[in-house]
Amino acid sequence: MNEVANSNGRKADSGAVVLSSASRGAEAKFRIGETTKRCCVQSLGPRLQAVVLTGSLARNEATWRQTERGMQFLSDAEFIVIVEDGAKIPSPEVVTLICRGAEEELRNQGVLCKLSLGAVHEAFLLNLGETIFGYELLTCGEVVYGDPDILSNKARCVTRISEEDAWRMLANRTVELLEIVPELVDGAAPLSDAAQYRLTKLYCDMATSILVFKQEFVAGYQARADKLSHLHERGLLSDLPFDVDWFVSLVRRCSIYKTAHFWDGSSPFTTSESARQAVAVLRSLWTWELAQMHGVTLFSPDAMLRLHMRKQKLKNRLRGWAYVVRRRGVADSLCHCWRWLRLLTYSSPRYCVYAAGLNAASSFEFPVSDKTKQQSTLTSLGMGQLITVLHWLPIANPLTRTALDVNGVAEAILWNYHEFLVETRS
C-alpha cells in the first residue's frame, strides 16, 4: 500500500502500472473497511451483527492528500457497528480501543485516517428521524460485515429531511469553525490545509442546508452542487441573503475539490480574509433559515436564535439537561446545578452551546496578526463580550484556564460541544 500511496498514477520506471488517484482511493477505502471489520470481529465476537460504513467515504467523496507517510484522509471514516438485540452495547472505552487499534494497523499500511465508530442495536436504524445523517446512512451506507440488506429494507422509511436538522447542521459547523481560531489569532499565512478543508466543508454543508429548506435535498456533494446550480438557473435562489452567483460558483469548486482532491486553480481559502467572509455568509444564512422556520425576520442571527430558543418545548429542554446530568454524574452535576437551572430557563444545552458558538464566531470575524493586535481587538470587543459567550456554556471553565482570551473561549466552546452535543440529538 505504501508503494501505491506514493505513486502518481503513471507507469513506474520498471514498466509496472501503478494505480490512478481514483484507484488509490478505492484501495484505501477497501483497506479501511477490512481493517475496521476485523478489529470489530476480534473485539466483539458473536454479539456483532453488522458493520456499516457511512459518511463521505461510503459515498466515495472522502478528501485525502498525499504525504511522506502515506495517504492522509482529512475527514473521518465513519462506521455504525450494530450488535445483536439483547447484547450489551460496547462501552466508549471499548469503542476507543477498537478505533485506535484499527488506526494503528492502517498507519502501518500507509493509510492515515481517523475512525469514528457508533455502536447501536438494529432498532437504531428505525429511529433515525427526518435527518440528513439517517437519509445518507440508509441510502448510501455500505455494509462491510453482516446482512447486506440490513439497510435497504429500511431506506423506504426516510421520506424527508426536517428544517430543524438542516439548521442544526449549520450550527454544528459554526461551532466546529472555531477550531481554526488559533491560526486567525497567530495571523498564519497561508492558512493550513486543515483550516482550508474546514472552510471547504463549511461551504458544502451550507449548500446542503439550503437544499433542505428548498425541499430539494439529494445525497452526495457533487449531486448537491448540481442541484444548487439548477435551482439558481431557474431563479429559485433569489431570496438568499448574499451574492448567489458567487456562492454557487464557490460551492461547485468546493464540491470538485472534495471529490477530486485538487483545486481548479488556486485555493480560495488561503487567507484569513476568506474566514471572515465565511463567517459573514454563515451569519446571514442563520438569519434566513430561522426566518423560514418561524415566518418572521429579526435584525440579527442572535435575535432569531433567541426567538428559536423561546419556542423550544420544555420537555425537549429537560431531555437535553437530563443527558448532561447522566454524562457528568451526580457528584459533578451538584457542583453545577444552579448554573444549569439558570440555563434551563433559556433553552436546552444544545441551543446554549450554539448561542456561545454563534457569538464567538461573530467576534472572531477578523484576522489577528500579533499579540499587540490581539490585545487591541479584545479591548474593542470588551472582556464583557467574551464573558457573555462563556455565560451560555454548561461548563464555562472545563480546561481550568487562568486567562480569558480568544483561544481559551474557543477551546471552552469546543469542549462543551464534544462533551454534551456530539453523542446525542437531545
N, C-alpha and C positions, 0 to 999 in steps of 0.2 A: 504493500500500500504506500510506503514511503516513496518508492520509485514512481508510482503512479501520481502521487501528490506533487512531486517535484517536476513533473513533465509539463510541457507547454502545448500539448495537443499536436505535435509534429512527429515525423519519423526520427527515431534516435540514430546516433552515429552508426550503430551496429546494423541498422536497417529494420529493426523491430518497430512495429507500430505501437505507439503509446496512446492512451485514451484522451479524447477531447475533454473540454471543460464539462460538458453535459454528462459525459460518461463517467468522469471522475466523481461528479456529484452523485450520480446514481450508485456508483460503487461505494462511496462513503455512506450514503443512506442505508444501503444493504448492511454494511458493517455495523452501523449504529443500531439498527433493528435487531440483528442477530445477537450482538453482544448484550443488549439490554434484555432480550428474551432469555438468553442463557443465565444471566445473573438472577433474573426473577424466578426461573425454574429452580435454580440451586438454592435460593433463599426461602422460597415459599412452598415448594414441594406440591403435594396433592391438593392443597387448598387453592392453588392458582387455576382460574378458569380461562382467562384470556388476557392478552397484552395488545393494546391498541395504540398505534402511532397516530398523533393528530397534529394540528398546527401547520405551520408553513412547510415543514419538512415532508409531511404527508402529501401536501399539495404540490410538491416539487418546486417550491418557491423560497426555500431557505437561502439565506445570503451567507457566503463564505469567502474567505480570501486566502491566498497562498502565503505562507510564512516559511521561515527557515526550518521550523519544527514540523511543518505539515499543513494540512487543511484546517483552518480555524473558522468555525461557524460563529457568526455574530449573533444569531438567535438561538434560543434553547431548542433542544429536541424534546418535544412534549409527548408523554405517554400516559395513558389511562390503564391501570392494572386492575382487573376485575377478579375478585376472589369468590369462591363458591358461597352460595347462600348458607347462612348459619356459621360460616367460618369467621374467625376474628380478623378484623381489618388490621394489617400490619401497622405498627406504631411509626410515628415520624422518625424515630431513631433508626428503625429497620429500613425505612424508605431511603433515608440519607445514606446508609451503608450500601444499599443496592446501587444508588446513583454514583457514589464515589468509586465503588469497585468497577462499574462499567466504564466510567470516565477514565480511570487509570488504564484499563485494557485498551481503550480506544487511543489514548495518547501513545501507547506503545506501538500502535498500528499507524501512527501518523495522522490521526483524526482528533482534533481538539474541539470538543463540544461539551457544553454544559447540559446535563439532563434534568428534566422536570418530570416528576412522576406522581400521579394522584392515584391512591388506592381506594376502591369503592366496591360495592355489591352491584349486581346487574340491574337492580331496581333504579340505580342512579341514572341509567340511560333513559328511563321513562319519566324522569322528573327534572329534565334539563330546562324546562320552561321555554319562553319565547326569547332565546338568547342566541347571539352570534356564535358563541362557543359551541352550544348544543347543535345548531344547524350544521356547522362545519365538521364537528365530530361525527355526526351520524351520516353525513353525505360525502365527506372527503376522507374520513379516517381509514387507516389501513390496519387490518388485523394481522399481526405478526406471529401470534400464537393463539390457538383455540378455535372455536367455531367461526368460520369465515362469514357466516350470515348473521352474527350477533348484532351487527349494526344495521344491515339492510332491512331487516324485518321491523325496525323501529323508526326508520327515517321518515316514513309517511306521517308520523306523529307531529313533525315540525312543519308548520304551515306559514308562520310569520315571525318577524322579529319585533320586539317591543321598542318603542321610542326610548323608554327608560333605560333599557340595556344599551342602546346606542349612545345615549348621553353618558352613561356610566363609563363606557369605554373611553370616551373623550376625557372624562375626569381622571381616569386612571393614567392616561398618557400625560396629562398635565402634571400629576404628581411625579411620574417617572422622569419627566423632563428635568427635574431638579438634580438628577444625577450629574448633569454637566455643569452645575453651578461652580465647582472648583475651577474649571477651565475658564469660565467667564470672569471669575474673580482674579485669576492669575493673568488674564489677558493673553492666553496662549494663542499663537497664530502660526500656522492654521489650526483649526480645531482638530482634535484627534479623530481617527477613524471611528472609534466608539461613539463620540459625540455626533459625528456626521450621520452615523447609522441611526442614532436616536431621533434625529430630526427627519431623516428619510421615512422612518416608520411612522412618525407622527403625522406627516402629510398623507401617507397611505391610509392611515386609520381615520383621519378627518374625512377623507373621501368616503370611506366605509360608512361612517356615521351619517353623513349627508344622504347617502343612498337609502339607508333605512328610513329616514324621515321622508324621503320621496317615494317610499314603498317600492323601491327598485333594487333591493339587495340581491347580490349574487356572490357566490363563493370564489375566492381567488383574486389576488392583486391585479393581474392583468385584465381579467374579466371585468373587474370593478372600474378600472381606468377606462376601458372601452365603453362601459355603460355610462360613466360620467360624461365622456365626450359626446355620446349620443344624445343624452339629455340636454347638454349645452347647445348642440346643433339645433335642437328643437325649441330652444328658448325657455327651457323649464328650470333653469338655474338662476334666472334673473333676479330672484328675491334674496339671493345670498348677499351677505353684507361686506363683500370685498370684490376685488377685480377678478371676475370669473375666468376671463381669457388666460390671465397669468396663472391662476390656481390650477385650472385643468391641465395646462401645459406642464406645470411643475409636477403634478400628480402622475402624469404619464411618464415623465422622466424618472421619477422615483420608483414607479412600478417596473420599468425596464431594468433599473439597477437591481431591484430586489430579486429579479428572476435571472438576469444575465450576468450580474456581479461586476458590471463596469458602467461608467457614466458615458452617455452620449455627449462628448465634450467634457469640459471641466466640471467638477463637483459644484453644485450651487450652495454648499454648506461649509465652506472653508473658513468663513469669518464669523466673529461674534455678532455682527450685524444680521446675519441670517437667523440667529437665535432670537434676536429682538423682533424681527419680522414674524417669525413663527408664533411668538407669544401674542403679538397683536392680532394675528389671524385667529388664533386659538380663543382669545377673549371674545372676539366678535362672534365666533361660532357658538360659544357658550350661550351668549345672549340670544342669538337667533333660535337655537334649538329649544331652550327653555321657554321662549316666547311661543314657539309652535305647540309646546305641550300644554301651556296654560292660557293661550289665547290673549295674552297681554304682553306688551313690551315696556320694560322699565329702562332707566337710563344707563345701567351698567350690569355686567355679569354678576357682580356681588349682590346687587339688589334682586336680580332674578333668582339667584341661589337662595337668598333668604326667603323669598316667596315660596320656592320649591320646598324648603325646609318646613315652613308653616303648614303646608298642605300634607306633610307626611303623617300617616296614621300612627296613633300611639302604640298599637301592637307591633308595628314594624320597628319603632324606636326601641321598645322593650326587648324585642328579639335580638337586636344588634348589641345592646348593652349586656344582655344575658350571655352572649358569646364572649364578650370581653371579660366578664367575671369568670367564666369557665376557663378561659385561656390563661388568666393570671393567677387563679386560685384564690381561696378565701382570704388568707392572711394578707396577700399583697393588695387584694381588692379593698380591704378595710382601710388601707392607707390612702386610697384614692377615692373613697366612696362619696365624699362631699363634692369633689370636683366632678365626678361622673353624674351625680344627681343634678348638678347645675347644668351640665351639657345636655342631659336628658330633656330638660325643658326646651332646648332649642331643636334637637334632632337626634338621629342615630349616630353612632361613632363613624360610620362611613361618610355621611354628609359632613360631619365636623372635620374629618381629615381632608375631605375635598375642599372645604372652605379655607383651611390652612394652606393647602396646595395652590389654590387659585390666588389667594392674597400674596403668597410668596412668589409665585411665577410672575405676577404683575409687578412686584417690587424689583425682580431681577431682570426686568425688561431693559437692560442696558449692559454694555461691556465695561469691565473694570480692569485697568492695566497695571496698577501697582497699589501698594498699601496706602499711600497717600490719597490716591483717588478713591480707594475703597472706603477710607475713613470719611472723606468728604461726602461720598454718596450716602453712607449710613447717617451722617448728620442731617443731610437734606431729607431723607426719608423719615428720620426720627427714630430713636430707640423704641418709642412708644408703638410704632407700627410693627416692629419685629416682635414686641411683647404681645401685641394683638394677634399676630399669627400663632404664637405659642398658646395663646388663650384657648384656641379651638382644639388643641390636641388632647386625647385621652391621658397621655403621659407626656408632660411638657419637657422633662429633662431625662430622657431614657439613657443617655450616654454620659450623664453627670458631668456635663461640660461646665467649666468655670467661667468662660467668656461667652457673651452673647454677640455673635457675629453672623454674617451671611451664611458661611459654611455650616455653622452649628445649627442654625434654624433649618436649613435644607436637610441635614442629617437626621434631625429630630422628626421631621415630617416623614421622611422615607422610612425611618424605623417604625413609626406608628402604622404606616401603610402596610408594611410587610408583616407586622405583628398582628394586626386586627382586621385587615381587609382581604388579603390575598387568598386566604384559605376558606372564605365564607362568602355567601351572597347576601347576608343579612345587612 
